[in-house]
Amino acid sequence: MKIAIIGYGKMGKAIEEIAVAKGHEIILKIDAANTSDFTKENIQNADVAIEFTGPQSAFENITKCIQWGVPVVSGSTGWLDNFEKAKKLCEEKKGCLLYASNFSIGVNLFFEINKQVAALMEPYDNYDVSMTEIHHTEKKDAPSGTAISLAEQILAKIGRKNKWVNEPSNESSNEASNLIIRSERIDPAPGTHSIIYNSPIDSIEIKHTAHTRKGFAGGAVLAAEFVHKKIGIFTMSNVLGL
């Protein structure tokens, strides 16, 4: 495939390395220094675009790809207030969008484990559930998109929790009905997500720790291969058959 990388930072470079090793061609690389190259003419030379930028630019980047008829795989977080708009545009244009808060195969398996554990723990209200996520200091958003995905899965299974809050940013975080997400920024830390069920008697913890960015980058390339010549809106669950 011919791939455009939108957001040529550390993740973009890791994606390039894996994509090229698998025989794909990177025909466009966009970063802050050459945004003027992100044109309809240039992007339409690509079979698929992989977009990893920031909350301030992700929605616009995704919109351009959809409007210009290029399937787009996005791993940007912090823009999901506009996800329904992107979804609607994709449906109108008969385009292709795959969004994931995390492209790691291990994390997506962890999502499935999280849902199963939450369902098992739902009847036992003596266990309080909380979360911790740790990332590098360059990560702009908190909590992480992966943490939000995990939290929403828990909220869907455990009725005694009504919403997630990011401690210590919310003064009402001590309310029993809140699912607390603690965010820590430490270097170097590609990403750790922990979910703890704590009771007066014991604790149960499930955890995923990333060692490098290669897991995220490899999953993103796998997702790009999946969406090639497809129409619709997809997730990593579709890619992995979960």
Backbone as a ProteinNet text record, in pm:
[ID]
protein_1_A
[PRIMARY]
MKIAIIGYGKMGKAIEEIAVAKGHEIILKIDAANTSDFTKENIQNADVAIEFTGPQSAFENITKCIQWGVPVVSGSTGWLDNFEKAKKLCEEKKGCLLYASNFSIGVNLFFEINKQVAALMEPYDNYDVSMTEIHHTEKKDAPSGTAISLAEQILAKIGRKNKWVNEPSNESSNEASNLIIRSERIDPAPGTHSIIYNSPIDSIEIKHTAHTRKGFAGGAVLAAEFVHKKIGIFTMSNVLGL
[TERTIARY]
83.3	0	86.8	26.8	87.2	22.2	103.6	54.1	96.7	3.1	34	34.9	138	145.9	120.9	14.8	-19.8	11.9	119.2	173	301.3	409.5	536.3	627.1	573.5	652.5	710.1	727.4	784.4	697.9	565.6	477.2	480.1	476.3	480.3	604.8	718.3	844.1	841.9	781.8	770.6	678.6	571	479.5	552.6	628.9	704.7	798.4	870.9	967.5	899.2	785.9	715.2	649.7	588.2	520.3	618.6	732.9	833.3	886.7	907.1	955.6	855.9	727.2	623.5	599.8	678	669.9	582.1	532.2	449.4	537.3	479.3	551.4	491.1	574.7	529.6	544	431.2	439.4	418.1	378.7	357.3	376	455.1	477.9	450.7	351.9	310.8	343.6	411.5	430.7	411.5	442.5	416.9	494.8	603.9	690.2	643	553.2	513.3	362.6	283.3	137.5	83.3	155.9	110.6	111.6	182.3	185.1	62.3	-17.6	-138.8	-249.5	-242.4	-336.9	-415.9	-525.6	-607.9	-526.3	-449.2	-368.8	-269.1	-203.2	-102	-163.9	-268.6	-326.2	-395.7	-448	-518.7	-425	-294.6	-198.5	-183.5	-239.7	-227	-345.7	-320.4	-427.8	-495.5	-420.5	-473.7	-387.5	-449.6	-377.4	-380.3	-268	-260.4	-235.7	-327.3	-328.7	-302.8	-188.5	-154.2	-106.9	-200	-161.4	-213.1	-262.7	-310.2	-455.8	-513.3	-655.7	-695.3	-601.1	-632.9	-643.5	-585.8	-581.5	-643.9	-668.4	-710.7	-840.5	-942	-1071.7	-1061.5	-989.7	-972.2	-898.1	-794.8	-718.7	-805.7	-882.8	-970.8	-1077	-1132.6	-1235.2	-1181.4	-1061.3	-1001	-985	-936.9	-917.5	-1049.8	-1153.5	-1284.3	-1339.1	-1331.4	-1383.2	-1308.6	-1182.1	-1100.8	-1092.4	-1172.9	-1188.9	-1076.5	-1002.8	-891.9	-926.1	-926.7	-950.1	-851.2	-900.5	-814.3	-821.2	-704	-687.8	-636.4	-709.3	-669.6	-650.2	-539.8	-513.3	-501.3	-539.9	-534	-640.9	-608.7	-705.2	-735.9	-841.6	-878.6	-970.2	-1015.8	-1100.8	-1239.7	-1271.5	-1390.6	-1522.5	-1519.3	-1642	-1695.4	-1606.2	-1645.1	-1657.3	-1652.8	-1654.8	-1783.3	-1897.7	-2024.8	-2030	-1968.2	-1961	-1877.5	-1765.2	-1679	-1751.2	-1823.4	-1898.8	-2005.7	-2077.2	-2183.1	-2124.6	-2013.5	-1948.7	-1903.1	-1848.4	-1801.1	-1916.8	-2030.8	-2148.6	-2199.6	-2200.2	-2248.5	-2159.1	-2027.6	-1930.9	-1898.5	-1961.5	-1928.3	-1777.2	-1722.9	-1580.2	-1545.5	-1424.5	-1377.6	-1298.3	-1339.1	-1272.4	-1255.5	-1133	-1107.5	-1043.3	-1111.6	-1055.6	-1032.4	-921.2	-894.2	-820	-857.2	-783.1	-647.1	-632.6	-505.7	-500.4	-392.4	-380.8	-304.3	-252.3	-178.6	-269.1	-221.9	-299.1	-319.4	-213.5	-224	-328.2	-333.4	-432.8	-573.6	-591.9	-726	-771.1	-678.1	-711.4	-741.9	-667.1	-689.8	-829.1	-875	-1011.8	-1113.5	-1092.5	-1185.9	-1179.8	-1059.6	-1043.9	-1113	-1095.1	-1156.2	-1308.2	-1369.8	-1515.5	-1561	-1487	-1524.9	-1508.1	-1398.2	-1376	-1482.1	-1513.4	-1615.4	-1750	-1786	-1911.7	-1911.3	-1797.4	-1785.9	-1796.3	-1742.6	-1736.1	-1864.2	-1950.2	-2069.3	-2152.8	-2176.7	-2262.5	-2198.9	-2068.2	-1997.3	-1964.7	-2062.4	-2046.4	-1951.6	-1897	-1794	-1657.8	-1649.4	-1527.4	-1546.4	-1460.1	-1461.8	-1358.8	-1394.6	-1305	-1246.6	-1119.6	-1052.8	-948.2	-893.8	-798	-678.4	-565.3	-445.4	-386.6	-348.4	-278.5	-151.9	-44.3	87.5	139.4	180.8	238.6	357.1	426.1	539	491	581.9	544.8	504	532.6	493.6	347	282.9	142.3	56.8	-21.3	-92.6	-221.3	-292.2	-424.2	-420.4	-512.7	-530	-677.5	-736.2	-675.6	-652.9	-579.3	-551.2	-678.4	-676.6	-790	-813.6	-704.9	-717.7	-785.9	-747.7	-809.9	-959.2	-994.9	-1136.6	-1212.6	-1153.7	-1218	-1239.3	-1137.1	-1148.1	-1256.2	-1258.5	-1356.9	-1498.7	-1519.4	-1654	-1699.9	-1606.1	-1640.5	-1685.1	-1615.6	-1652	-1787.8	-1811.7	-1939.9	-2056.2	-2031.2	-2136.9	-2173	-2082.2	-2104.2	-2138.7	-2088.1	-2102.5	-2198.1	-2319.2	-2425.2	-2404.3	-2322.2	-2302	-2207.1	-2147	-2062.2	-2133.9	-2146	-2223.1	-2137.8	-2017.8	-1931.3	-1787.1	-1694.3	-1554.3	-1511.4	-1417.3	-1359.3	-1207.7	-1139.8	-993.9	-943.9	-892.2	-840.7	-699.8	-664.5	-742	-817.1	-845.9	-902.8	-1047.6	-1115	-1256.9	-1279.3	-1339.7	-1358	-1452.6	-1540.7	-1638.6	-1590	-1456.9	-1403.8	-1423.9	-1450.9	-1467.6	-1607.3	-1698.9	-1832.6	-1824.5	-1897.8	-1888.5	-1931	-2018.8	-2068.3	-1972.3	-1861.9	-1763.8	-1655.1	-1615.7	-1501	-1379.2	-1286.4	-1170.2	-1060.7	-1010.2	-893.9	-779.6	-672.6	-554.3	-456.7	-412	-319.2	-183.1	-79.2	57.5	139.1	230	315.5	461.2	525.4	660.1	740.2	865.3	952.4	1050.7	1085.5	1014.3	901.4	787.8	673.7	583.6	598.5	510.2	363.4	334.5	194.2	165.1	106.3	60.6	-81	-168.7	-307	-340.5	-384.5	-417.6	-560.9	-630.6	-766.5	-765.7	-807.2	-798.3	-936.9	-970.6	-1092.4	-1047.5	-1084.3	-1033.1	-1146.5	-1129.6	-1226.5	-1151.6	-1223	-1153.7	-1075	-1108.3	-1045.6	-929.2	-945.7	-841.6	-854.7	-762.5	-762.5	-739.1	-801.4	-781.2	-736.4	-627.2	-574.3	-545.1	-585.4	-543.1	-464.8	-361.9	-271.1	-215.5	-202.6	-129.8	-18.5	102.3	217.4	280.5	291	360.6	509.3	593.4	738	796	736.5	781.9	659.7	683.8	577.5	549.1	633.1	619.6	485.7	431.2	301.4	190.9	195.1	96.2	113.8	240.1	269.8	234.2	268.4	236.7	87.3	11.9	-133.7	-191.9	-132.9	-180.8	-159.9	-46.7	-20.8	-116.9	-141	-237.7	-376.7	-414.1	-543.6	-549.8	-438.5	-434.1	-451.9	-390.4	-407.2	-553	-617.6	-756.7	-852.2	-833.4	-929.6	-907.4	-796.2	-766.1	-882.5	-936.2	-1047.9	-1180.4	-1192.3	-1318	-1396.4	-1526.3	-1615.6	-1680.4	-1684.7	-1751.7	-1673.4	-1722.7	-1662.2	-1622.8	-1497.3	-1442.7	-1365.6	-1338	-1254.9	-1152.4	-1064.4	-966	-1033.3	-1150.2	-1223.5	-1253.2	-1286.2	-1310.1	-1181.6	-1071.7	-942.5	-902.2	-920.6	-874.2	-979.3	-1101.7	-1207.8	-1255.7	-1252.8	-1294.2	-1443.9
-119.9	0	124.9	233.7	365.8	433.6	473	524.6	668.9	751.2	886.1	884.9	942.2	953.6	1098.6	1122.2	1256.9	1264.1	1334.8	1338.6	1256.4	1318.3	1245.9	1271.6	1235.8	1242.8	1105.7	1078.4	949.5	833.4	848	741.6	727.9	840.8	837.7	769.8	796	732.9	582.2	542.4	398.6	330	397.5	343.6	328	428.7	422.6	302.5	281.4	171.3	36.2	15.6	-112.4	-127.3	-18.3	-23.7	-55.5	10	-12.8	-156.3	-205.5	-342.2	-444.4	-407	-497.4	-478.4	-391.3	-374.4	-260.5	-178.7	-64	56.7	152.8	273.4	394.6	474.5	599	710.5	762.1	859.8	1003.9	1019.2	1153.4	1149.3	1244.5	1255.9	1400.9	1419.4	1553.9	1575.8	1687.6	1731.3	1881.9	1943.6	2086.7	2172.4	2120.5	2199.9	2202.2	2112.1	2107.8	2086.1	2149.9	2132.9	2177.8	2264.4	2309.7	2196.7	2088.1	1972.5	1882.6	1909.8	1830.5	1885.7	1846.3	1894.1	1777.2	1810.5	1707.7	1631.4	1704	1641	1541.4	1579.7	1492	1371.6	1394.7	1286.9	1183.1	1225.2	1130.3	1034.1	1055.4	957.4	837.6	849.7	743.6	648.3	522.4	424.6	438.6	485.1	501.7	603.9	676.7	771.9	721.8	735.5	704	834.1	869.6	1001.2	989.2	1043.3	1050	1192	1278.8	1416.6	1451.1	1573.1	1616.9	1656.1	1683.1	1716.5	1837.5	1930.7	2054.6	2038.6	1933	1918.6	1790	1694.2	1561.1	1564.3	1631.9	1630.8	1691.4	1801	1864.4	1770.8	1705.3	1612	1496.7	1440.9	1328.3	1372	1490	1544.1	1559	1610.6	1627.8	1493.7	1395.2	1263.4	1206.1	1217.8	1163.8	1240.3	1373.1	1454.1	1426.3	1392.7	1371.3	1223.7	1139.1	1001.4	907.1	936.2	850.9	784.2	651.4	584.9	634.2	657.8	713.8	629.8	601.5	532.1	635.6	658	761.5	704.1	742.7	707.2	828.5	945.4	1068.1	1063.9	1119.9	1126.1	1271.7	1292.2	1426.1	1500.5	1434.2	1502	1438.9	1345.5	1262.5	1336.3	1460	1541.4	1558.4	1544.7	1560.4	1427.5	1317	1187.3	1165.2	1204.2	1183.5	1263.5	1381.9	1461.9	1388.9	1334.4	1259.7	1136.7	1069.1	950	984.4	1094.7	1137.2	1171.9	1245.7	1281.5	1156.4	1060.5	936.3	861.4	859.8	793	866.1	1000.7	1080.1	1062.9	1057.6	1050.6	907.3	810.9	669.5	648.4	703.8	694.6	582.4	588.7	484.7	548.6	518.4	570.4	456.8	438.2	346.7	425.7	432.5	501.9	401.4	416.1	336.5	423.3	411.9	482.2	417.6	292	221.5	109.7	103.6	5.5	-120.2	-123.3	-239.1	-361.8	-472.2	-596.2	-637.2	-622.2	-655.9	-573.8	-443.8	-357.9	-397.3	-430.5	-467.8	-600.8	-691	-811.3	-774	-676.7	-626.8	-565.1	-497	-444	-556.2	-669	-780.6	-840	-850.2	-897.5	-801.8	-671.8	-570.7	-584.8	-604.7	-619.1	-742.6	-850.8	-974.3	-961.4	-901	-883.9	-791.3	-681.4	-588.8	-658.5	-743.2	-817.1	-911.8	-976.4	-1066.2	-991.9	-868.6	-792.8	-715.2	-701.4	-616.9	-652.5	-780.5	-810.9	-781.7	-759.6	-751.9	-606.5	-540.5	-396.6	-363.2	-464.1	-436.2	-408.6	-430.7	-396.9	-262.3	-167.2	-39.2	-45.3	6.1	-0.3	137.7	142.7	266.3	232.9	335.8	315.2	408.3	364.2	448.1	432.2	544.7	538.4	620.9	567.8	632.9	646.7	768.6	793.8	889.2	907.3	999.1	1144.4	1234.5	1373.1	1451.9	1400.5	1470.8	1447.7	1353	1324.7	1443.2	1496	1622	1605.4	1495	1480.5	1388.9	1412.7	1326.8	1328.2	1211.9	1079.6	1040.3	934.5	887.6	835.4	830.7	774.7	629	555.8	415.4	404.4	491.8	490.6	521.1	615.1	648.7	529.4	461	341.6	235.2	212.1	115.1	156.4	285.7	335.6	318.5	347.8	335.6	190.2	98.8	-43.2	-82	-30	-59.2	-0.1	124.4	190	113.8	51.2	-23.9	-151.8	-200.5	-327.4	-310.2	-204.9	-187.9	-72.5	-106.9	-7.2	92	58.6	150.3	265.3	260.4	370.6	445.1	577.7	658.2	730.9	770.9	845.4	832.2	860.9	864.7	1008.2	1026.4	1157.8	1143.2	1246	1244.3	1312.1	1235.7	1290	1345	1461.3	1539.9	1657.7	1650.5	1767.5	1793.6	1695.6	1712	1705.8	1810.6	1817.8	1711.6	1660.6	1561.6	1418.8	1403.6	1272.2	1169.5	1214.7	1121.5	1060.8	1105.3	1048.1	900.5	817.4	672.6	628.3	705.8	667.5	703.8	770.7	809.4	703.8	680.3	594.9	685.5	673.8	762.6	709.4	797.8	767.7	857.1	798.1	875.8	877	996.8	1012.9	1057	984.4	1019.3	1035.6	1133.8	1158.9	1146.9	1038.9	1004	961.7	1003.5	959.6	853.2	755.3	721.8	623.8	641.5	552.6	547.6	447.1	436.1	419.4	359	349.3	231.7	259.2	155.7	188.7	88.8	106.3	-2.6	39.5	-53.8	-32.1	-141.1	-136.5	-218.2	-154.2	-216.5	-226.2	-345.9	-369	-392.7	-300.8	-303	-320.7	-416.5	-437.6	-434.9	-432.3	-437.9	-567.1	-670.7	-801.1	-824.2	-783.9	-810.7	-716.2	-729.4	-647.6	-736.2	-698.7	-765.6	-658.9	-685.5	-586.7	-652.1	-583.8	-623	-505.7	-536.9	-430.8	-464.4	-360.9	-373	-269.6	-313.6	-224.3	-236.5	-124.8	-121.8	-100.2	-172.5	-157.4	-63.9	-62.5	26.6	73	164.6	211.6	112.7	11.7	-77.8	-150	-180.1	-246	-158.8	-28.3	65.9	83.6	101.1	125.9	4.7	-114.4	-235.7	-254.8	-223	-232.5	-132.2	-12.1	90.6	48.1	-13.6	-62.7	-176.3	-264.3	-372.7	-316.4	-209.5	-145.2	-83	-22.5	36.5	-70.1	-184.6	-296.1	-342.3	-340	-385.2	-293.1	-160.1	-66.2	-43.5	-92	-69.9	-116.4	-25	-49.4	-82.6	-45.9	-69	61.8	47.7	159.7	129.3	229.9	210.4	266.2	239.2	287.5	164.7	158.4	37.3	68.1	-38.1	-31.4	-142.9	-146.9	-256.2	-390.2	-389.4	-514.5	-580.1	-498	-550.8	-608.9	-537.6	-581.6	-716.3	-730.4	-849.3	-959	-930.4	-1029.2	-1060.1	-958.6	-979.1	-957.8
0	0	0	-44.7	-31.4	88.9	186.3	313.6	333.7	381.5	426.4	578.7	637.9	783.3	821.8	894	939.3	1087.7	1119.1	1253.7	1257.8	1213.8	1199.2	1320.3	1438.3	1560.5	1592	1721.3	1761.3	1713.2	1727.5	1683.5	1531.4	1461.7	1316.1	1263.6	1327.2	1284.6	1312.7	1424.9	1455.7	1355.5	1316.9	1215	1081.9	1045	919.6	917.6	1024.5	1031.6	1008.8	1075.6	1064.7	927.1	878.9	748.9	636.7	637.6	533.3	541.2	663.1	681.1	627	625.4	574.1	424.1	360.9	216.6	169.3	260.2	221.8	189	119.9	79.7	150.8	213.5	276.7	173.1	124.6	15.7	64.7	191.9	246.1	396.5	447.9	592	631.9	719.2	759.7	906.2	934.6	1072.6	1078.2	1191	1209.2	1111	1058.2	969.8	825.6	785.6	643.7	627.4	710.1	700.9	565.4	497.6	365.4	262.3	291.9	201.2	216.9	320.3	344.2	254.3	126.8	26.7	-31.3	-96.8	-161.3	-263.8	-343.1	-448.7	-389.4	-280	-219.9	-149.4	-71.4	9.3	-78	-192	-278.4	-350.3	-337.3	-389	-294.8	-174.6	-74	-78.8	-45.8	-31.1	104.2	203.3	338.2	411.5	503.5	588.4	732.4	800.6	943	1017.2	1105.9	1169.9	1319.8	1364	1506.6	1535.6	1571.6	1604.1	1743.5	1761.3	1892.1	1889.6	2007.3	2016.1	1932.4	1913.9	1844.6	1693	1637.8	1491.8	1439.1	1526	1480.5	1400.9	1452.1	1384.9	1245.3	1232.5	1101	1005.2	1054.3	970	921.1	1013.3	979.9	879.3	901.6	811.4	669.1	656.3	524	453.2	525	463.9	414.6	496.3	457.7	337.6	340.5	230.8	101.1	111.7	-7.7	-47.4	18.5	-24.8	10	118.3	159	292.3	300.1	428	533	653.8	758	884.6	937.3	1065.3	1164.2	1273.2	1369.3	1508.6	1569.4	1708.5	1796.6	1745.1	1825.2	1934.3	2049.3	2158.3	2191.4	2268.7	2312.1	2216.7	2107.8	2008.7	1998.9	2086.7	2067.9	2086.5	2134.5	2135.3	1993.1	1895	1754.4	1680.9	1752.9	1686.4	1607.8	1665.2	1595.6	1465.7	1464.8	1341.6	1236.3	1280.2	1187.4	1134.8	1222.6	1183.8	1080.3	1104.8	1012.5	875.7	876.2	749.8	676.2	748.4	687.4	621.7	688.3	632	508.5	514	401.3	278.5	301.1	191.4	149.7	221.1	198.4	208.3	317.1	341.4	435.9	488.5	579.2	692.8	815.8	935	1034.4	1081.1	1191.3	1302.9	1416.1	1532.8	1644.6	1712.6	1832.4	1932.5	2058.1	2162.3	2184.1	2140	2153.7	2049.1	1972.4	1864.3	1905.2	2026.7	2072.4	2077.4	2020.9	2027.9	2173	2255.4	2396.4	2468.9	2440.2	2504.9	2463.2	2336.8	2292.1	2352.3	2377.3	2453.1	2598.2	2650.7	2787.5	2800.7	2695.3	2695.8	2719.4	2651.5	2666.2	2807.1	2862.1	3000.5	3097.1	3074.3	3160.6	3165.3	3049.1	3044.7	3121.7	3107.4	3176.1	3327.8	3371	3514.8	3575.1	3505.6	3555.7	3572.1	3476.1	3485.4	3604.4	3630.5	3745.1	3878	3882.5	4007.8	4037.6	3939.7	3956.6	4079.7	4111.2	4226.4	4362.4	4365.7	4493.5	4528.1	4590.9	4613.6	4728.2	4795.9	4896.4	4831.3	4699.4	4625.6	4555.7	4587.2	4516.1	4404	4289.6	4174.7	4145.7	4114.4	4074.3	3968.7	3904.8	3796.1	3811.6	3759.1	3750.4	3610.7	3549.6	3420.7	3429.1	3374.1	3378.2	3235.7	3198.3	3066.7	3078.7	2968.7	2961.5	2973.3	3007.7	3036.4	2912.8	2792.8	2671.1	2634.1	2698.9	2667	2710.4	2616.4	2638.3	2718.2	2697.2	2758	2879.6	2971.4	3089	3127.3	3152.5	3141.2	2995.7	2975.2	2839.6	2773.9	2642.1	2569.6	2605.6	2629	2669.6	2804.7	2898.5	3031.1	3021.4	2935.9	2918.6	2861.9	2763.9	2707.4	2815.1	2896.3	3004.9	3104.5	3138	3234.3	3181.9	3055.1	2997.9	2994.5	2973.8	2980.3	3121.5	3222.4	3361.6	3395	3353.6	3381.4	3317.9	3203.4	3135.3	3209.5	3295.3	3365	3512.8	3575.2	3720.6	3749.4	3789	3804.3	3917.1	4016.2	4129.6	4096.3	3979.1	3933.2	3821	3836.1	3740.8	3638	3676.5	3584.5	3631.4	3538.6	3577.7	3602.5	3694.1	3721.6	3728	3683.7	3684	3810.9	3902.8	4028.1	4006.4	4061.4	4158	4096.7	3966.7	3899	3937	3993.3	4023.5	4174	4229.6	4374.2	4427.3	4341.9	4387.4	4366.5	4349.7	4316.3	4427	4548.9	4659.6	4666.6	4583.2	4583.9	4545.2	4619.3	4600.4	4461.9	4397.1	4264.6	4152.5	4185.5	4084.1	4069	3945.7	3916	3901.3	3994.8	3995.6	3903.4	3817.1	3733.2	3778.7	3827.1	3866.6	3750	3712	3599.2	3650.8	3610.7	3646.4	3518.6	3517.7	3402.3	3446.1	3401.7	3444.4	3322.1	3312.6	3202.7	3250.2	3164.8	3040.8	3072.6	3011.9	3038.9	2917.1	2829.9	2712.6	2748.7	2866.4	2906.6	2997.5	3113.9	3205.4	3248.8	3245.4	3289.5	3390.8	3508.6	3616.3	3661.1	3687.2	3741.2	3869.5	3977.5	4109.5	4172.3	4216.4	4294.5	4438.3	4526.4	4662.8	4763.6	4855.3	4963.2	5096	5209.6	5339.4	5358.9	5281.3	5299.7	5204.5	5078.1	4979.4	4861	4767.3	4645.8	4524.6	4415.3	4287	4187.5	4115	4021.1	3886.8	3778.2	3644.1	3585	3509.8	3463.8	3325.9	3244.5	3118.2	3116.7	3082.5	3074.1	2935.9	2865.7	2736.7	2760.8	2687.5	2701.5	2596.1	2476.4	2369.3	2289.4	2196.9	2107.4	1993.6	1978.4	1863.9	1862.1	1980	1985	1928.4	1961.6	1909.2	1758.4	1717.2	1576.1	1490.1	1537.6	1462.2	1446	1551.6	1543.2	1446.6	1441.5	1349.1	1203.8	1175.2	1039.5	1006.3	1101.6	1082.9	1052.3	1124.1	1100.1	961.4	917.4	783.1	676.4	697.4	602.6	600.1	715.8	725.8	650.1	660.7	601.3	452.6	398	257	169.9	91	-1.9	67.3	195.4	266.8	281.4	306.2	337.7	471.9	559.3	686.5	803.1	922.9	1046.3	1128.6	1167.1	1228	1355	1430.7	1550.2	1543.5	1643.4	1649.1	1676.5	1734.9	1754.5	1620.5	1519.7	1385.8	1327	1347.5	1292.7	1352.4	1483.1	1554.9	1563.8	1516.6	1522.1	1662.5	1749.4	1888.5	1906.1
[MASK]
++++++++++++++++++++++++++++++++++++++++++++++++++++++++++++++++++++++++++++++++++++++++++++++++++++++++++++++++++++++++++++++++++++++++++++++++++++++++++++++++++++++++++++++++++++++++++++++++++++++++++++++++++++++++++++++++++++++++++++++++++

